[in-house]
Amino acid sequence: MFDIFEYNLVTITYDLDGGIGLALETIKKNTTIPILEPPEKPGYKFLKWTLNNEDFSFTTKINKNITLKAVWEKIEYVKIVFDTDGGKP
């Protein structure tokens, strides 16, 4: 027999797309998800979470299991070399 409390819960799965962070969370149905610390991914900047390819708002009340996907932007590094023409840096 199931506990009635189990029917009032939903699962949030976080698709981190190679990042490091929270992967799964359970909350009460018809509540909002607490705002998370951004996940991390070496060489990338975290931009946002999406739900079904649309931006996700943490003010949205959740009433069913969902999967949020992390969106990343690759960090472009620029190498700068100084030519001191024989002088000291």
Secondary structure, DSSP 8 states (H G I E B T S, - for coil): ---GGGGGEEEEEEE-TT-BS--EEEEETTB--------B-TTEEEEEEEETTEE--TTS-B-S-EEEEEEEEE----------TTS--
